[in-house]
Amino acid sequence: MALLSLNTAYSQSSDPNFHIYIAFGQSNMEGFPGLEEKDKNYENERFQVYASVDFSELERQKGTWYTASAPLCRPNSGLSPADYFGRTLVENLPENIKVGIVSVAVAGSKIELFQKDNFQEYASTAPDWMEGIIKTYDGNPYQYLIDRAKEAQNKGVIKGILLHQGESNTGDEEWPEKVKGIYNNLLEDLNLNSDEVPLLAGEVVHEDQQGACASMNEIIGALPQTIPNSYVISSSGAPARRDRLHFTPEGYRILGTRYAVQILKLMGYDRENIKLPENVSEIK
């Protein structure tokens, strides 16, 4: 596959130097609640977040770009892989390049919730607490993500799709095909080219951390056989919380940095020359 270009096709009104990434999935993409002081108050105007919903405490309004600081997905969430993904990219990309995140994620949800034509069947069975999150996204998280991404395309160019999901589909060998369907719908609905827009999928908590759903990583690992321009991001060594389902802040830092390293490698960067962001000493 050809190396990712810094300047792919874009609409006349968008900035080719504003690189946008779509992020979706379940709770680990939302970001488990709780922030450490070292992760707060990050301020780099080159890293932006598009507010998918209102964040009253942070004075963010839905549909507006802001300098990115956690949480990125919605109020009451926490650090997610998208945070250190963006921080790592701006640390390494030329200073004229900005990075933006558009995030829609639903804790506890199966991948079926993002299926364009079948989500209603799954959503109708959602527990009350999940139903409240789904309502935040107008009852249709997939379409909500598409609408926000289209708005974001007025300012920049979508360069990739970040996924972290799988715990709720543990053991589902059809998961790669289901993800392929969602990926293809995203490409079609956003007028994107599969050769230019890779899909990066993170592993769930690894077996080396006694992950409760670690067996799902074998299924996630088969994704590149189903989607050629897809890449699996290892969770090996990324610390987990006591529930063995969610990562610690350190785990999110490691995982997010690994997502970014993969994108940088696709752009032609040598791993040895990739600079790690503050608060990340190594990613292995």
C-alpha angles and dihedrals in degrees: 000000000000119000115266112265122228088222117043127162115305140169119266092251097051130086112241089205093060105087114199127196126194115220125193142153138089135308099318089056090047089052121243110263117265130070129209117224092246090062097050129093096019106171122187115136090207089069112067137178125204108221105234090184136014116282102195096179092052092040092239121148124207113261097027132110118235137176102272121254128150131306096051102166108050140318117296093026122108144206112339136180088264091067100063090032089066094039091053093048096052089046089060110026122085114279092249090063121090125193125214133189127208108189133187117164136155121208115237095006127142119232087254090077089072096048106117098219104025105041094103093067092055096039091054089063096047118125118249095260092053092043088062092056092047090053088055085066094048091263094292115074094182095054090041089055091048092051093049092045092052089052090050091052088067087071106031150357125275108235104172150350124241120203131184112172138113111100091098091047097049110156094014104133090186090064095100091053091047090051090048090056092051092045092051091049091051091051093049097043093047096039093240132156117236091215091058101037115060125195116227117196122188125217119244119245106316128243088244085067093044089252113199090220099029092128087070090069091076089058092044088050090062093061096097088058088060101035112035096201095051132106133197117224113213120233093193110138094007105133119240135207122251091269088066088222104082131051125240117240087265089053091052091049091053095044094046092049090051091054089054094046089056092053091047091050089053087054090055101262117147112237091230091059098048111111118220120226124248113285093030114095099171140350102189 
